Amino acid sequence: MQELLRVMRTIDDRIVHELNTTIPTASFVGKVDPGQTCKELYQSLMDAHTNRERIIKNCISQSSAVVKTLKEEREKAHDDAALLKQLRKEQTKV
């Protein structure tokens, strides 16, 4: 999950580079439509943010379900240290 998020953040991490390559210099102004290229960059940023948000919410949902299950198991077995450790780990993840 963390690796996937790291890859998805690439466009945000390289925004200065993306802006520098998207906005044409004076010599290329006639060859490239800056409005269109900026619009495309904006759309790719919005798509990346939407996808990242969807994946994060999905991860939270899955982890919350695991926490709920572990809590139910914990109520049945109060003295299981391994179960408690796993529960704490999942709670920290959420």
Secondary structure, DSSP 8 states (H G I E B T S, - for coil): -HHHHHHHTHHHHTHHHHHHHHS--GGGTTTS-HHHHHHHHHHHHHHHHHHHHHHHHHHHHHHHHHHHHHHHHHHH-TT-HHHHHHHHHHHHH-
